[in-house]
């Protein structure tokens, strides 16, 4: 049975009702530390010049953002992924990517690498995870991926801790 989920899960932002919870902004890190903000924006611009397809990098950014609990980043990168051609079905099942047939081996390898790098406090990145990614990406692409993952983790930490950006 095929469902039209667009009526159940609209991907557009709905108007807020009066009972909508909006987390308070904690700290305007962008304006309070402008030099660091400028440097991170420059670094982000540099890693966005990757030779890896943008849609795959959107999945990397989205997965790290989910793990780190940055609601703003999850929203932004979900919308970016849709704009880059990811399907609603893939995004709706994305949190369970290991259990679905919707992701390629290349995507699975980069998602494993993203999770391992994002969760460094739990364990180091294993040779198995790194070698699996190396089967699908050149050394230059691996270097680019590591930088993309490092940068999104930095943005996530700023967003999840300081909550400087409004989702609505």
Secondary structure, DSSP 8 states (H G I E B T S, - for coil): ----GGGTS--S-----TT---------HHHHTHHHHHHHHHHHHHHTT-SS-HHHHHHHHHHHHHHHT-HHHHHHHHHHHHHTT--HHHHHTGGGGGG-TTS-HHHHHHHHHHHHHHTTTT----HHHHHHHHTTS-HHHHHHHHHHHHHHHHHHHHHHHH--S---
